[in-house]
Amino acid sequence: MKKFFILIFSVVLIKNVHGQIIIPKVYTNLSPSPKGEIIFDNDGLKLTSFSAPAIYSLQNFYQAAKGSESGIDFDFKLPNFNGTLFFGLIPLNDVRYPVPFYSKTPVAITAGKASINIRKDLSDLNDIVAWGQNKKGLIGYRILDQSGKMIYEGRVAFRGAGPFEVVNTIVEGPFVSKVTTEGCTVAFTTSQPEALILTVEYLSQGIKKTKDFPETTPSKKHEIEIKGFFPATEYVYRIIVGGITYQFSFTTLPKPGSRQPFSFAFASDSRYGAGGGERNAYGVNYYTVRKFMSLASMKNVSFFQFSGDLINGYCLSKDEINHQYANWKKAVEPWAHYMPVYTAMGNHELLMYMFPDDEIGKRYMLDKFPFDKESSEAVFAENFTNPENGPKSEDGAPYDPDPKSIDFPTYSENVYYYTYDNVAIVVLNTHYWFSPSVSQNVLTSGNPAGYIMDNQLSWLRTTINKLEADKDIDHIFITLHTPFFPNGGHAADAFWYNGNNRVRAVVTGNAMRTGIIERRDEILDLIVNASRKTVAVLCGDEHNYSRMEITPQTKIYTDDYNGKKITLTRSIWQITNGTAGAPVYAQELTPWTESVKKFSVQNSLVFFHINGKSVKMEVINPVTLEKIEEITLKEQ
């Protein structure tokens, strides 16, 4: 979750000092209108950007609660909203994964307002946290609209016994991330700005001690770096906000090259699914995500890699996509208090401008600007706390229209790598500067799904070479949303486009020299032929599970492909797992179908069990607990 400084570059500011909208130089055939809209000149046809304000804002929820004589009044500032509010106390002291225990008496939301009676509905036998004795507590609530669709799940802290007072509350998190051998980063959001103190407990010569990590500046967004501790050790941390103590733990990384056994989990594609209820929690399949997280925790994984399409996305406003991200983070939250969940971008993380052509039923979409504040990449970085060791952007590449200014979105926190013991995970972005329509209409310029641009490829080459030379790293996993070899749902795009190598990124109206299949082959040459440590490519996008063995004998071209071809010198695996809640896709016939060793549409949580030089994979349905398969990917 990066706090961006405001960069005064004309190419990224949506308005200059005269109020005129500035179009980034990487786009073409776009112009501002006097009304503040963007006009796309589609070969003479003027199309106006479509805008729709978000129905909800997180501020509708964060600032809604106010104490009353008998409980808490909510005013969501949504006068046309009617629905239902479920509420219940959250025990923090005797559970590892705190969640609300909802009361059997929900209340109606009328014209955006609702009231809960703590003294009546949460007292005596319903007082599971002893708030009556302690005069404080934490309440969780869930908002459903009139159709029963889940809109948001939040929490609010209070003190008193009547009248009640609402106090500052951790409304999101805390999340453990960027774990190192000596600490981690803890990120969270509070309802009110405050400079807080995070305290870590540790043992020194058998004596329990504490170390404080104080903030100096009041804020609602918090990222506290913890350091100075020992490797491979669990530490309790706590934050006191509004008189409520939030206490969890983190475990530092082992020393590099320790080669002790550990496991990690992998999944993708948790945008909302069919079936109602928690399967459609305003952009997120809340039900499935929680099943995945609870099973991962039960299997004691060290971290979880989630590679794109977290949400339904394709949003027109920042408020809308932030709301969906908040719901996803709420779904993983009870377990992410303890273990890191590293995230990647997919196509559904798009925050966009959209130009509808109603006459022919087409929509042209592109990454929103200004890039430093409104791009998909910038907003993703604001919402998640990932390592910041990737490339900066595509600025400085040969196709950069102005070397003196910032012309592209950031790669910060969406392209990166991290290590755990003898494993390295390299996270790529196959939907950087994403324009879904540019593969069919190049007039706006933009980057099609799957295409890795030059600077990202150069960074990948440098990173692979570094990891290959690292004596403490035995295994490399490359994760990206789009599969190199689609098998069920995306043969018409991904890195394939049904064998059409003409698809490529277009910058300032100029197509890049390298086509999508050629770029795929460049990456394969790097991670297969030039790397001995890369074990597997971990993908999503397709809403199924498949295990494909990529070998020198795998057919990776159509019979009539006349471009340059590569020869692979060894085998690696492609593991595709987009089963975390999105609607399922059946298998497709492709040139490499015979290399697909396993295909399933079940919800599938993939576990990698690392033991020295050995890598084993176990796949379990977290809903039914059926074991789908278990296989050794790499021998000792």
C-alpha positions, 0 to 999 in steps of 0.5 A: 500500500504505497502512499504516492507523492503528487508528481507535477508532470504535465503528462500525468495530470488530468488538468493543467493550470488552466483546467484543461484535461491533459491526455497522456502522450502514450495514447492516440486519438483522444481529446478533452471535451469542454465538459470534462469528458474524453473524446475518442476519435474512432476513425472519424466517429466521435465517441464520448467516455461513459461515466457512472459515479459509484453507488457506494463509497467506503466513507459511507461505511467508515463514518456512518456510526454514532453512539446513542443512549441504547446503542449505535445509530448508523447513517450511511448517507444513502437516502435511497437505500433500503435493506437489512443490517446484521450485527453481532459482537466480535470476541477478540480474546479467546479466538484466533480468527475473530469474526462476528457472531451475528444476532438473530435479530437483524434490523431494517435499513430505511433511507440509509439509516438503521439503529441497533440496541446494544442493551436489549439485543447484546446483553445478558446471555448474548453478551459474549465479550463481557462488554457489560462488565468492561464497558467496551466492545467491538461489533461487526455488521453486514449490509444487505440490499433489498434483494439480499445481496451482500454490500459490505461487512464492517465493524465499529468499536464502542465504549460505555453502557448507555449512553454509548460512544463510538470510538476509533476503530480498525476498519480494515486489517491488520495485515501481515506482509513483506515478511523478512528474517527480522520482521515484517510490515503490518498494514491497517486502516482506522476510521479516524486519523491517529498516530498509533503504537504497535507493540511486539512481545519477545523473549530475552534470556527467558524473560518476556519483554516488549518493543514499541514501534510508534507512529509520528504522524496521525493517519487513517492509513497505517503501515508500520515496519517491524524489524530487529528480531530473530529469524524463524520465530513467531512474535505476538504483536498488538495495537490498541485503538479506541481502548480495544486491543487487537492482538495477533502474531507473525513469524519471521522468515527462516535464514536463506538456504536453511532448507527446512520443510514448508508449504505455500498456497496458490489460487486465483480468480475470486471475482463473484460467482453464481449461487447468491449469498456470500458468493456475490459479495459486491464484486467478490466470491466471499464464500469461496475465498474464506474456504480457501483461506481457512484450509490454507491456514489449517495446512499451516502454509507460510504464505499465500500467493493470489494471482489476479482477478481478485474482484469483478472490477472493470470499474469506472470510478476509484470509489467503486474499485476501492469498495470491491477491494475492501470486500476482498480484503475483508474476506481474507482478513482473519487469516491475513492477520498472521500470514502474508497474502501476496497479490498480483493484477489480472484483467479484472483489476482494471480501472478504466475509461470506456467509450461505448459505440451503441450502434454496433454494440462495442465498447473501447476500454483503456487504463484510466489516467492521470496515471499517478493517481487513477490508473489501475496500477496506482490504485492497486498499490494503494490497496495492497502492501507488496514488495517494491523491488520491481521495475519503475515503469515503461518510461525510458524504453525505446518507445517512450514518447518523452524521456523527460516526463512520466508517460506510463503507469507504475510497476510499484507493488504489481511487479516484484519478487520475494523469497522464502528460504530456498524458494523465490516467487517472481510476480509479473503483470500481464495486464499492465497499461491494459486496454482490452480493446486494443487487440481489435482496434489499435486507434487508442493505443494501449496494451492487450491482455497477456503482453509483457512490455520491454522494461518488465521483460528486461527486469525479469531477465535481470531477476532470473539471472540474480536468482540463478546465481543465488546459492540459497535459492533452489526453486523459482516459481513465476506467477502471472495472471494469464497462462502461456498456454491457455486450456479452458476459456482463454484460447482466444487471448492470453499469450495465444490469440488463437495463434495470431502473432500480430497482436501486440502493444501499441504506443503513440500509434506505433505497434511494437516490433515483437508480437504476442507469441514471439514475446511468449517465446522470449519469456519461455527461452529465459525461464526454461532454457536460460534457467535451471531453477524455474520449476513452474509457471503459476497462472489464473485467468481460466476458471478451472484447474489444470496441470500441463507439462511443457516439454521439448516435445510439446506442440506450441505452434499451429501447423501454419505458424510461419514466425520464428520458433524456439526449441525448449531444452528441458521441461517445466510445469504450467499450473493454472488455478483460477478456481477461487470463485469465478464462474467455471470454464470447460476445457478447450482443444489447443495444439498442446492439449496432449500435454495437459495431464490434469484438468478439473473445474472443481474449486481447487486450492494448490499447495506446494510442499517444499523439502530441500530440493524436493517439490511436491504439489497437493490439490484439494477442494476446500469446499468438499475437502476432496483431494484432486491430485498429489504429485511430485514436481521435482525430485530430491 
